[in-house]
Amino acid sequence: MVCLVVFLPWQIYISRAFPVESSVEYMNNTKHFFEVVEDHGGDALFYFNGLNKIYGEGQLVPYVILLSLFFFYKRLSENKFRVAFFSYLLIVYVFFSLAATKMLAFTFIVSPLIFLSLASFMETVLDYLKNKLFKREVFKNSFMALLMIVVAWANFNLYKIAYKHTLEIKPNDNDKRKDKINEAIFIKSLGDKLPSEDYVIFNCKAQKNIAIMFYTDCIAYDLQLDHQNYTALKNKGLKLAVINDGKLPAYLLNDASVIKIDAPDETWIRK
């Protein structure tokens, strides 16, 4: 009921106010169920096999989760909680498994229940081990600490970290990382290239204007400064700067008050 109150009024409004646009969006959303969108497909076991990408490393993770769900079901004291929790899980996983377009993030909405089941399973096992194996509190606590270290180490994947965040393992698969680092260095240095940070910067690389505004106090646009806007902004007394891609028009080149910042590499040059 709460969800309906939140989203239903908006759906009714856009259907009435923007019938063409909303119908196109609804049609695109429907495609996800019947068609593979942007190559995000998979077989019937896609989400089961992907559990170890969400909840931990190792091929046993999916089976540990199934086992934990079983114990969680047995541990719940009232049937209404069993029906509520497990119908939620089944509906989500069955629906998205039937859909043609598949992405692991679609099932994140049930992750709280899976985390609860894992926690419940671990607590059950640990309580049993502690009560059967250890009588003194110091041994119980030491065992708990050791077990936490073992679990943390088992989930620590140095290869994946190096693969995703360095150029050491497969540099050709992560070649854009170096470009991003160089872009960040250039963007952070823009404040030193300007007399002050109350400038408006044009001709930025697509979407990099957002990063420029994050790291500096300047206003930045990934648009070329055409003559009409140039004249209007000059008349308002704004301080202007442009990324020099080697193709600046004469009215910008001849205006000494417009700061020209050399593009760091060819990726900033507009085709």
Backbone bond lengths (Angstrom), bond angles and torsions (degrees), N, CA, C in turn:
res aa  C-N    CA-C-N  psi(-1)  N-CA   C-N-CA  omega(-1)  CA-C   N-CA-C  phi
1 M - - - 1.465 - - 1.535 110.98 -
2 V 1.344 115.20 -41.92 1.471 119.08 179.06 1.529 110.33 -62.89
3 C 1.331 116.55 -43.16 1.472 120.23 179.69 1.527 111.05 -61.77
4 L 1.326 116.75 -41.07 1.459 120.38 178.87 1.527 111.19 -62.69
5 V 1.327 116.72 -41.45 1.465 120.86 180.00 1.528 110.73 -64.18
6 V 1.352 115.56 -33.18 1.473 119.50 -177.67 1.524 111.25 -74.84
7 F 1.327 117.44 -50.69 1.473 118.28 -168.98 1.524 115.33 -100.82
8 L 1.315 118.40 -24.02 1.460 119.36 -175.09 1.533 113.84 -64.14
9 P 1.338 119.57 -43.05 1.483 118.51 178.81 1.527 112.75 -57.94
10 W 1.321 116.46 -38.57 1.461 119.32 179.71 1.522 110.95 -66.27
11 Q 1.342 117.20 -41.73 1.458 120.24 178.92 1.532 111.08 -61.92
12 I 1.310 116.05 -41.44 1.473 120.17 178.46 1.526 109.88 -64.74
13 Y 1.325 116.33 -42.25 1.470 120.03 -178.10 1.529 111.85 -63.51
14 I 1.350 117.35 -49.73 1.473 118.49 -176.60 1.525 111.20 -68.20
15 S 1.328 117.20 -29.54 1.473 119.55 177.61 1.523 111.10 -66.53
16 R 1.328 116.78 -33.34 1.461 120.95 -179.69 1.529 111.77 -85.94
17 A 1.337 116.56 -41.44 1.466 120.24 -175.45 1.532 112.33 -81.05
18 F 1.326 117.25 -34.24 1.471 121.54 -177.92 1.529 109.50 -131.84
19 P 1.308 117.84 67.94 1.476 120.26 -173.98 1.529 113.65 -61.89
20 V 1.339 117.29 -38.77 1.468 119.76 -178.04 1.521 110.33 -70.52
21 E 1.331 115.83 -50.60 1.461 120.09 -176.86 1.526 111.90 -63.99
22 S 1.340 116.47 -43.06 1.468 119.31 -178.41 1.522 111.32 -67.08
23 S 1.325 117.53 -36.10 1.464 119.80 179.07 1.522 110.88 -65.62
24 V 1.345 116.59 -37.07 1.467 120.29 176.57 1.520 110.30 -63.83
25 E 1.334 117.16 -42.82 1.461 120.89 179.80 1.529 111.25 -65.42
26 Y 1.313 116.86 -42.61 1.462 120.12 177.74 1.530 110.62 -62.14
27 M 1.310 116.86 -39.09 1.456 121.19 179.66 1.530 110.41 -65.45
28 N 1.336 116.19 -41.64 1.471 119.96 177.92 1.523 111.43 -64.69
29 N 1.332 116.95 -38.50 1.467 120.27 177.35 1.523 111.07 -65.22
30 T 1.325 116.25 -38.81 1.461 120.37 -179.71 1.526 111.24 -65.83
31 K 1.324 116.94 -31.67 1.465 121.00 179.69 1.523 112.11 -57.96
32 H 1.339 116.71 -32.46 1.461 120.23 -177.79 1.524 111.97 -58.75
33 F 1.322 116.73 -31.15 1.463 119.35 -177.89 1.526 111.74 -79.94
34 F 1.315 117.57 -34.77 1.462 120.84 -172.99 1.532 113.40 -103.57
35 E 1.341 117.90 -18.51 1.459 121.14 -177.36 1.529 110.08 -130.79
36 V 1.326 115.75 150.34 1.466 121.29 174.49 1.521 108.04 -79.75
37 V 1.319 116.98 111.89 1.460 122.46 -177.08 1.524 109.43 -95.43
38 E 1.346 115.51 128.59 1.471 122.76 176.05 1.530 112.06 54.70
39 D 1.335 116.61 38.21 1.472 123.23 175.41 1.531 113.67 63.50
40 H 1.336 118.03 20.17 1.462 120.81 177.75 1.526 109.58 -93.32
41 G 1.333 115.57 71.95 1.455 120.89 179.72 1.517 111.26 -110.87
42 G 1.321 116.57 -174.98 1.455 121.39 179.26 1.512 110.75 169.86
43 D 1.361 115.65 167.02 1.458 119.72 -179.52 1.523 110.93 -86.95
44 A 1.323 116.28 -172.78 1.460 121.35 -175.73 1.527 112.74 -66.17
45 L 1.336 117.17 -23.61 1.468 121.56 -178.52 1.529 112.01 -98.47
46 F 1.316 117.01 14.60 1.469 120.92 -176.53 1.529 111.45 -55.59
47 Y 1.317 117.67 -48.62 1.462 120.58 -175.40 1.525 111.90 -75.77
48 F 1.323 117.16 -32.17 1.466 119.90 176.16 1.529 110.41 -65.95
49 N 1.322 116.34 -46.57 1.465 119.99 179.64 1.520 112.68 -69.45
50 G 1.345 116.25 -19.20 1.463 119.51 -179.94 1.516 114.26 -88.72
51 L 1.332 117.70 -0.98 1.469 119.65 -178.70 1.525 112.24 -61.30
52 N 1.349 116.47 -34.36 1.473 118.12 -179.11 1.525 112.37 -76.76
53 K 1.326 117.87 -5.64 1.461 120.46 173.03 1.525 111.52 -89.27
54 I 1.329 116.23 -16.54 1.460 120.90 -177.94 1.515 112.14 -104.27
55 Y 1.347 115.53 -42.84 1.465 119.21 -168.38 1.522 113.87 -109.90
56 G 1.326 119.44 3.35 1.464 119.71 176.79 1.512 111.55 149.76
57 E 1.329 115.38 165.53 1.458 120.98 -178.15 1.522 110.46 -85.45
58 G 1.323 115.06 152.61 1.457 120.10 173.42 1.514 113.36 109.49
59 Q 1.326 115.27 148.87 1.452 121.50 -177.63 1.528 112.91 -73.81
60 L 1.330 117.14 -16.59 1.462 120.65 -178.80 1.524 112.65 -82.87
61 V 1.325 117.33 -13.43 1.465 120.68 -174.64 1.524 112.65 -55.11
62 P 1.347 120.38 -47.75 1.473 119.34 179.53 1.522 113.10 -57.00
63 Y 1.348 116.34 -38.40 1.459 119.96 -178.21 1.527 111.35 -75.13
64 V 1.326 116.95 -33.36 1.463 120.60 174.51 1.524 110.00 -63.88
65 I 1.331 116.64 -39.14 1.467 120.65 178.70 1.529 110.48 -65.36
66 L 1.332 117.82 -42.73 1.465 120.40 177.12 1.528 111.03 -61.10
67 L 1.337 115.80 -42.33 1.457 119.96 178.38 1.522 111.08 -64.02
68 S 1.322 116.34 -41.67 1.471 120.18 -179.88 1.526 111.07 -66.26
69 L 1.335 117.25 -35.87 1.469 120.00 177.56 1.523 110.82 -65.98
70 F 1.321 116.06 -36.68 1.462 119.87 177.64 1.527 110.65 -62.82
71 F 1.330 117.02 -48.68 1.464 120.62 179.90 1.528 110.97 -66.72
72 F 1.320 116.86 -34.36 1.462 120.82 178.37 1.533 109.91 -64.48
73 Y 1.331 115.69 -41.76 1.460 120.42 178.10 1.528 110.57 -61.48
74 K 1.335 116.96 -43.55 1.460 121.30 -179.32 1.521 111.23 -68.14
75 R 1.337 116.41 -30.49 1.462 119.86 -174.65 1.531 112.36 -79.69
76 L 1.327 117.42 -26.49 1.466 119.92 179.78 1.523 110.05 -63.67
77 S 1.303 115.33 133.02 1.465 120.02 -171.77 1.521 113.38 -85.13
78 E 1.333 118.19 -24.32 1.456 120.27 -175.16 1.528 110.67 -122.14
79 N 1.315 115.19 140.69 1.467 120.66 -177.72 1.525 112.52 -64.35
80 K 1.324 117.45 -30.88 1.467 118.80 -178.19 1.530 110.95 -63.76
81 F 1.355 116.88 -33.58 1.458 119.58 176.81 1.527 110.68 -72.94
82 R 1.327 116.12 -37.47 1.465 119.82 177.46 1.526 110.97 -61.41
83 V 1.322 115.82 -46.59 1.468 120.32 -179.79 1.520 110.86 -64.29
84 A 1.330 116.45 -45.21 1.470 120.40 -177.61 1.519 111.16 -63.49
85 F 1.334 117.32 -50.65 1.462 121.31 -175.47 1.525 112.16 -66.93
86 F 1.317 116.50 -48.09 1.466 118.64 -171.01 1.525 112.61 -83.16
87 S 1.307 118.34 -25.45 1.469 118.38 171.21 1.522 109.85 -67.59
88 Y 1.316 116.03 -36.06 1.476 121.22 175.95 1.526 110.61 -59.56
89 L 1.333 116.08 -48.56 1.469 120.71 179.42 1.525 111.14 -62.32
90 L 1.326 116.94 -47.54 1.459 120.65 -175.94 1.523 111.64 -65.20
91 I 1.315 116.96 -44.26 1.470 120.00 -178.67 1.521 110.64 -60.34
92 V 1.334 116.88 -46.24 1.470 120.95 -177.95 1.531 110.71 -63.57
93 Y 1.341 116.94 -49.20 1.467 119.30 -175.02 1.523 112.18 -72.67
94 V 1.315 118.08 -36.41 1.462 119.93 177.87 1.524 110.61 -68.39
95 F 1.330 116.82 -43.85 1.468 120.44 -179.02 1.524 111.13 -60.40
96 F 1.334 116.60 -51.11 1.463 118.84 -176.12 1.524 112.45 -74.68
97 S 1.336 118.24 -22.61 1.467 120.29 173.75 1.525 110.85 -71.17
98 L 1.330 116.80 -33.62 1.467 120.55 177.86 1.525 112.03 -75.21
99 A 1.338 116.80 -27.77 1.466 120.36 -178.95 1.527 110.54 -65.93
100 A 1.315 116.49 144.23 1.465 120.96 -179.06 1.528 111.50 -70.32
101 T 1.337 117.27 -40.70 1.461 121.51 178.33 1.523 109.21 -84.92
102 K 1.319 116.28 126.80 1.460 120.65 -176.04 1.534 110.65 -128.74
103 M 1.321 115.57 131.40 1.466 122.71 174.10 1.526 107.34 -144.81
104 L 1.335 116.63 138.46 1.454 120.57 -175.45 1.525 112.56 -59.38
105 A 1.322 116.46 -31.61 1.464 119.75 -176.94 1.524 112.26 -65.22
106 F 1.326 118.29 -20.54 1.458 120.35 -179.20 1.528 111.76 -60.05
107 T 1.331 117.28 -30.81 1.467 120.89 -174.59 1.525 113.10 -95.06
108 F 1.315 118.09 5.47 1.470 120.13 -179.75 1.529 112.27 -60.47
109 I 1.312 117.39 -23.81 1.462 120.26 -175.36 1.526 112.29 -64.06
110 V 1.342 118.37 -19.55 1.467 120.09 178.44 1.523 112.15 -101.61
111 S 1.316 118.00 3.27 1.465 120.50 -177.93 1.528 113.78 -58.10
112 P 1.357 120.75 -34.85 1.469 118.50 177.21 1.528 113.22 -57.40
113 L 1.346 116.79 -37.77 1.458 119.54 179.50 1.527 111.36 -69.78
114 I 1.327 116.98 -37.38 1.461 119.89 178.79 1.525 110.25 -69.07
115 F 1.316 117.72 -39.85 1.462 120.12 176.29 1.525 110.88 -63.28
116 L 1.331 116.64 -39.14 1.464 120.24 176.72 1.536 111.24 -62.18
117 S 1.325 115.49 -42.88 1.463 118.71 -179.60 1.529 111.15 -66.39
118 L 1.326 117.91 -41.00 1.460 121.34 177.40 1.520 111.16 -62.61
119 A 1.330 116.34 -43.38 1.461 120.40 179.45 1.523 110.53 -64.17
120 S 1.325 116.88 -42.18 1.455 121.22 179.47 1.527 111.25 -63.40
121 F 1.333 115.80 -42.36 1.465 120.72 179.39 1.527 110.91 -64.12
122 M 1.328 116.31 -45.85 1.469 119.96 179.94 1.523 110.73 -63.39
123 E 1.322 116.82 -40.27 1.462 119.89 179.35 1.528 111.04 -63.98
124 T 1.320 116.97 -40.38 1.464 121.19 179.23 1.524 111.20 -62.95
125 V 1.332 115.73 -46.58 1.462 120.37 -179.50 1.530 111.17 -65.70
126 L 1.329 116.08 -44.41 1.463 120.03 -177.81 1.526 111.36 -65.70
127 D 1.314 116.45 -41.45 1.469 119.31 177.70 1.519 111.10 -60.24
128 Y 1.318 115.67 -41.47 1.465 119.67 179.09 1.524 111.19 -64.16
129 L 1.353 116.30 -46.76 1.458 119.89 -178.86 1.520 111.87 -64.97
130 K 1.319 115.86 -43.00 1.466 119.01 -178.73 1.523 111.92 -63.82
131 N 1.314 116.43 -42.65 1.458 120.13 -176.25 1.516 112.49 -74.49
132 K 1.343 116.61 -28.18 1.460 119.86 -178.17 1.526 112.30 -90.13
133 L 1.336 116.93 -36.66 1.464 119.76 -172.79 1.517 113.80 -95.11
134 F 1.328 116.26 -33.85 1.459 118.79 -171.87 1.522 110.41 -123.10
135 K 1.311 114.53 134.59 1.452 120.27 178.38 1.527 111.99 -103.68
136 R 1.327 116.77 -32.56 1.463 120.16 -177.98 1.521 110.18 -92.19
137 E 1.325 115.68 143.56 1.461 121.66 -175.01 1.519 112.44 -62.28
138 V 1.326 117.48 -37.44 1.464 120.60 -178.25 1.524 111.33 -62.91
139 F 1.339 117.54 -36.41 1.453 120.42 178.70 1.534 111.27 -71.78
140 K 1.326 115.41 -36.70 1.461 119.22 177.03 1.523 111.16 -62.26
141 N 1.342 116.42 -46.84 1.468 120.56 -179.31 1.520 111.39 -65.59
142 S 1.336 116.47 -39.24 1.470 120.16 178.70 1.522 110.61 -64.50
143 F 1.317 116.12 -40.46 1.461 120.87 178.16 1.529 110.82 -63.43
144 M 1.334 116.26 -43.05 1.463 120.48 178.54 1.520 111.51 -60.17
145 A 1.338 116.22 -46.47 1.463 120.46 -179.38 1.521 110.97 -62.57
146 L 1.343 116.47 -43.25 1.467 120.99 179.47 1.523 110.86 -63.47
147 L 1.322 116.83 -41.25 1.460 120.44 -179.60 1.531 111.22 -65.32
148 M 1.316 117.18 -39.57 1.460 120.79 177.91 1.519 111.02 -62.72
149 I 1.339 116.77 -39.92 1.468 121.03 178.23 1.527 110.29 -64.44
150 V 1.330 116.41 -42.37 1.466 120.56 -179.75 1.527 111.09 -63.09
151 V 1.348 116.78 -44.59 1.463 120.68 179.81 1.529 110.74 -64.54
152 A 1.333 116.05 -42.72 1.465 119.97 179.29 1.530 110.87 -63.22
153 W 1.329 116.74 -42.41 1.466 120.49 -179.91 1.528 111.14 -66.42
154 A 1.340 116.49 -37.85 1.462 120.08 179.88 1.527 111.23 -64.27
155 N 1.338 117.00 -28.91 1.463 120.90 -179.86 1.521 113.08 -93.69
156 F 1.317 117.14 -0.31 1.465 120.82 179.89 1.518 108.98 -87.03
157 N 1.315 116.70 109.22 1.462 122.44 -176.16 1.524 108.83 -109.54
158 L 1.326 115.73 92.16 1.459 120.99 -178.11 1.526 111.45 -64.27
159 Y 1.326 116.34 -35.42 1.467 120.02 179.68 1.525 110.78 -61.59
160 K 1.337 116.62 -45.47 1.461 119.87 -178.89 1.523 111.08 -64.98
161 I 1.324 116.72 -40.10 1.469 120.41 178.43 1.526 110.46 -62.45
162 A 1.327 116.24 -46.68 1.469 120.51 179.80 1.522 111.11 -65.46
163 Y 1.344 116.07 -37.58 1.465 120.33 -178.44 1.522 111.63 -66.26
164 K 1.340 116.31 -41.17 1.461 120.23 -175.13 1.522 113.31 -84.77
165 H 1.327 118.28 -26.61 1.466 120.07 -169.22 1.529 114.34 -121.35
166 T 1.325 118.15 3.85 1.462 120.03 177.02 1.527 109.25 -136.51
167 L 1.318 115.53 175.56 1.459 121.45 176.88 1.526 111.55 -106.83
168 E 1.338 117.27 14.82 1.452 121.03 -171.03 1.523 112.88 -77.52
169 I 1.324 118.14 -42.02 1.466 120.34 -170.25 1.529 111.85 -85.37
170 K 1.329 116.38 -56.44 1.459 120.76 179.41 1.523 108.80 -133.63
171 P 1.324 116.40 81.34 1.474 119.12 -175.24 1.517 113.85 -59.26
172 N 1.335 118.06 -31.55 1.459 120.09 -178.67 1.529 112.45 -72.88
173 D 1.347 116.72 -21.91 1.462 120.56 178.72 1.520 112.28 -86.22
174 N 1.312 116.24 -11.93 1.467 120.34 -177.58 1.525 109.59 -130.34
175 D 1.331 115.92 35.89 1.451 120.38 -172.45 1.522 113.17 -68.03
176 K 1.336 117.71 -24.82 1.462 119.69 -178.31 1.520 112.81 -74.16
177 R 1.320 117.06 -14.93 1.465 119.74 -179.96 1.527 110.74 -60.35
178 K 1.345 116.26 -42.74 1.463 120.00 179.98 1.524 110.74 -63.47
179 D 1.333 117.13 -39.97 1.462 120.96 178.39 1.531 110.77 -63.69
180 K 1.329 116.46 -40.06 1.462 120.11 -179.92 1.529 111.28 -66.23
181 I 1.335 115.92 -37.86 1.471 119.45 178.07 1.527 109.99 -64.45
182 N 1.335 116.95 -44.53 1.464 120.79 179.00 1.522 111.45 -64.64
183 E 1.339 116.87 -37.97 1.464 120.24 177.03 1.520 110.95 -62.69
184 A 1.327 116.32 -42.64 1.471 120.26 179.80 1.517 111.12 -62.97
185 I 1.336 116.80 -40.06 1.473 120.65 178.66 1.532 110.24 -63.10
186 F 1.341 116.47 -44.34 1.464 120.65 179.04 1.521 111.58 -63.04
187 I 1.338 116.55 -46.32 1.466 120.35 -177.54 1.521 111.02 -63.38
188 K 1.324 116.97 -41.82 1.465 120.24 -179.41 1.532 111.93 -68.42
189 S 1.331 116.60 -22.26 1.464 120.06 -179.14 1.527 113.17 -87.52
190 L 1.341 117.76 -6.25 1.459 120.62 -176.93 1.525 112.05 -61.53
191 G 1.326 116.93 -34.42 1.461 119.77 179.04 1.515 112.42 -59.66
192 D 1.338 117.06 -31.87 1.469 121.36 179.12 1.521 112.08 -79.22
193 K 1.322 118.28 -18.45 1.468 122.26 -178.29 1.523 112.54 -87.73
194 L 1.336 116.80 -8.84 1.457 121.65 -178.03 1.522 110.63 -114.95
195 P 1.338 117.74 145.80 1.476 120.52 178.54 1.531 112.28 -60.68
196 S 1.322 116.80 -30.56 1.461 122.07 178.87 1.517 107.62 -155.83
197 E 1.328 116.80 172.15 1.458 120.16 -176.26 1.531 112.53 -103.82
198 D 1.340 116.05 26.74 1.463 119.29 174.97 1.527 110.58 -105.74
199 Y 1.343 116.10 32.53 1.463 122.23 179.41 1.528 110.40 -94.91
200 V 1.333 114.28 157.74 1.459 121.72 171.18 1.524 106.81 -108.91
201 I 1.333 116.45 120.46 1.465 121.37 -174.28 1.521 109.61 -104.11
202 F 1.350 115.38 131.06 1.468 121.42 178.39 1.530 110.05 -116.61
203 N 1.340 113.80 171.10 1.458 122.19 174.52 1.527 112.43 68.29
204 C 1.331 116.32 28.71 1.465 120.14 178.26 1.527 110.19 -74.63
205 K 1.301 115.42 160.76 1.459 120.54 173.99 1.525 109.06 -65.04
206 A 1.322 116.72 147.42 1.459 121.00 -175.87 1.522 111.81 -51.59
207 Q 1.326 115.13 124.57 1.471 125.76 176.83 1.525 113.82 72.34
208 K 1.325 118.69 -8.06 1.460 119.72 178.51 1.525 111.19 -77.79
209 N 1.338 116.32 -11.99 1.464 118.99 175.53 1.526 111.24 -62.05
210 I 1.332 116.72 -29.14 1.469 120.62 178.78 1.525 109.86 -66.80
211 A 1.325 116.65 -44.30 1.467 120.48 178.59 1.526 110.88 -65.07
212 I 1.340 116.64 -36.91 1.465 119.96 178.63 1.517 110.38 -62.99
213 M 1.315 117.21 -42.42 1.467 120.08 -179.88 1.529 111.51 -71.47
214 F 1.337 116.83 -21.98 1.460 120.23 176.84 1.524 110.67 -74.52
215 Y 1.335 116.39 -42.87 1.463 120.43 -174.71 1.524 113.76 -89.80
216 T 1.334 117.69 -12.85 1.461 120.40 179.08 1.531 109.13 -131.81
217 D 1.311 116.48 174.26 1.466 121.94 176.03 1.527 111.66 -95.45
218 C 1.323 116.48 8.72 1.464 120.94 179.95 1.531 111.06 -79.21
219 I 1.329 114.39 159.07 1.459 121.22 168.24 1.521 106.99 -95.53
220 A 1.321 117.97 133.58 1.463 120.71 -175.02 1.528 110.37 -134.11
221 Y 1.332 115.45 144.01 1.463 121.89 179.22 1.528 109.55 -131.14
222 D 1.337 115.61 141.94 1.473 119.16 173.75 1.524 109.36 -91.46
223 L 1.327 115.66 45.36 1.460 123.83 179.28 1.520 109.71 -124.93
224 Q 1.332 115.47 152.22 1.453 119.49 172.87 1.533 109.51 -76.87
225 L 1.313 116.39 146.35 1.470 120.83 -179.66 1.529 108.24 -88.63
226 D 1.332 115.43 96.54 1.461 118.63 -179.45 1.532 110.01 -76.42
227 H 1.312 116.06 171.18 1.467 121.15 -172.75 1.519 111.51 -65.10
228 Q 1.322 117.90 -37.83 1.458 120.90 -178.67 1.527 111.27 -63.64
229 N 1.330 117.30 -48.25 1.463 120.37 178.50 1.530 111.54 -69.09
230 Y 1.321 115.97 -35.70 1.465 120.27 177.34 1.526 110.22 -58.10
231 T 1.324 117.08 -48.28 1.474 121.71 -179.31 1.522 111.14 -64.30
232 A 1.331 116.31 -44.27 1.468 120.48 -177.79 1.525 111.32 -64.33
233 L 1.322 117.15 -42.30 1.461 120.50 -178.33 1.526 111.70 -72.18
234 K 1.325 116.12 -35.44 1.480 119.78 176.57 1.529 109.90 -64.02
235 N 1.333 116.43 -41.76 1.466 120.28 179.66 1.521 111.97 -63.87
236 K 1.330 116.67 -27.01 1.461 120.63 177.43 1.525 112.66 -84.30
237 G 1.326 116.63 -4.63 1.454 120.87 177.08 1.516 114.89 80.15
238 L 1.327 117.05 19.58 1.462 119.70 179.86 1.524 111.16 -79.33
239 K 1.308 116.06 147.13 1.463 122.06 177.29 1.523 108.72 -85.88
240 L 1.336 115.94 128.67 1.458 120.93 -172.60 1.526 111.86 -115.93
241 A 1.316 114.72 146.18 1.468 121.90 173.71 1.523 107.79 -142.35
242 V 1.327 116.50 150.25 1.471 121.25 179.39 1.520 109.16 -136.39
243 I 1.331 114.37 147.26 1.462 119.79 171.49 1.527 107.45 -79.00
244 N 1.304 116.59 120.86 1.463 121.51 -175.96 1.527 109.87 -82.16
245 D 1.336 114.98 105.82 1.454 120.39 179.20 1.521 112.38 -97.92
246 G 1.348 116.11 11.24 1.457 120.19 -179.65 1.508 114.13 83.66
247 K 1.334 116.78 3.09 1.466 120.78 -177.67 1.522 111.11 -129.13
248 L 1.324 117.47 29.60 1.454 120.13 -177.82 1.525 110.64 -72.12
249 P 1.327 117.72 139.98 1.476 120.73 178.35 1.531 110.80 -70.20
250 A 1.332 115.50 164.82 1.475 121.21 -174.09 1.519 112.01 -62.50
251 Y 1.354 118.35 -36.72 1.458 119.50 -176.67 1.532 112.18 -65.17
252 L 1.318 117.52 -22.74 1.463 120.40 175.41 1.530 110.83 -87.88
253 L 1.324 115.98 -41.33 1.470 119.62 -179.74 1.525 111.86 -63.10
254 N 1.330 116.61 -35.49 1.470 120.29 -176.27 1.528 113.13 -85.62
255 D 1.303 118.21 -6.18 1.462 121.03 -180.00 1.524 108.84 -97.22
256 A 1.323 115.68 106.06 1.462 120.66 -176.92 1.524 112.78 -68.01
257 S 1.337 117.52 -20.15 1.469 120.02 -179.05 1.525 112.48 -77.19
258 V 1.329 116.43 -17.37 1.465 120.79 177.05 1.521 108.38 -85.07
259 I 1.318 116.61 118.31 1.460 121.29 -179.55 1.527 109.26 -75.05
260 K 1.346 115.14 128.35 1.468 119.82 176.70 1.533 108.80 -104.79
261 I 1.317 115.34 123.19 1.463 121.45 -179.68 1.515 107.78 -110.66
262 D 1.311 116.85 120.10 1.462 120.28 -178.09 1.526 111.11 -63.06
263 A 1.333 115.99 135.58 1.462 121.01 177.25 1.518 109.88 -63.78
264 P 1.335 118.46 137.50 1.471 120.24 -175.60 1.517 113.63 -69.65
265 D 1.340 118.06 -30.03 1.465 120.84 179.70 1.528 108.50 -160.85
266 E 1.322 115.41 -179.49 1.468 120.30 -174.18 1.523 112.87 -68.74
267 T 1.336 118.72 -18.53 1.462 119.71 179.73 1.515 111.87 -69.50
268 W 1.339 118.10 -16.33 1.459 122.04 178.23 1.521 112.30 -92.21
269 I 1.322 116.43 -3.73 1.469 120.73 -177.44 1.527 109.13 -91.39
270 R 1.328 115.54 125.69 1.459 120.51 -179.29 1.535 110.60 -73.85
271 K 1.315 115.57 136.92 1.462 120.44 -178.92 1.524 109.73 -77.33
